[in-house]
Amino acid sequence: MSHVISAGTAGTRAKFSLLLLGSLAGVVAAGTASAADIDVPSLAVKYSQQSLATDSGVQDLYRRITLAARKVCPENSVRDLSMQRQVEQCRDEAVARAIRQIDNSRLAALYATHSKNG
């Protein structure tokens, strides 16, 4: 799993896109392959810097990141316990990397709270 954040502009305010990539086959180390070079499910999560300035904006972005992780690391009715653990690990790593790359203290605090509570 990996993710990329790319910045662009839309009018006068900056928009950012978070691309979550998921793979149950293994973890792709950052920098070893670009999104175009690997064939894994991906999903962009768009947000603006202004959304990170409010608690409701941060909560919405966190919710969208976790939903994206569920989509790129799907369960598909996994009955095998080890496969289920791989799905959960894929999701956890996708969310954690997204939070680290966005590097926002409010988002990191929300993530830490949710991580403790499961």
Secondary structure as the mmCIF struct_conf table of DSSP 4:
data_model
#
loop_
_struct_conf.conf_type_id
_struct_conf.id
_struct_conf.beg_label_comp_id
_struct_conf.beg_label_asym_id
_struct_conf.beg_label_seq_id
_struct_conf.end_label_comp_id
_struct_conf.end_label_asym_id
_struct_conf.end_label_seq_id
STRN STRN1 SER A 2 ALA A 10
TURN_TY1_P TURN_TY1_P1 GLY A 11 THR A 12
STRN STRN2 ARG A 13 LEU A 21
BEND BEND1 LEU A 24 ALA A 25
HELX_LH_PP_P HELX_LH_PP_P1 VAL A 27 ALA A 29
TURN_TY1_P TURN_TY1_P2 ALA A 30 THR A 32
BEND BEND2 ALA A 33 ALA A 33
HELX_RH_3T_P HELX_RH_3T_P1 ALA A 35 ASP A 37
BEND BEND3 ILE A 38 ILE A 38
STRN STRN3 SER A 42 SER A 48
TURN_TY1_P TURN_TY1_P3 GLN A 49 GLN A 49
HELX_RH_3T_P HELX_RH_3T_P2 GLN A 50 ALA A 53
BEND BEND4 THR A 54 THR A 54
HELX_RH_AL_P HELX_RH_AL_P1 ASP A 55 VAL A 72
BEND BEND5 CYS A 73 CYS A 73
BEND BEND6 ASN A 76 SER A 77
HELX_RH_AL_P HELX_RH_AL_P2 LEU A 81 ILE A 102
HELX_RH_AL_P HELX_RH_AL_P3 SER A 105 ASN A 117
#
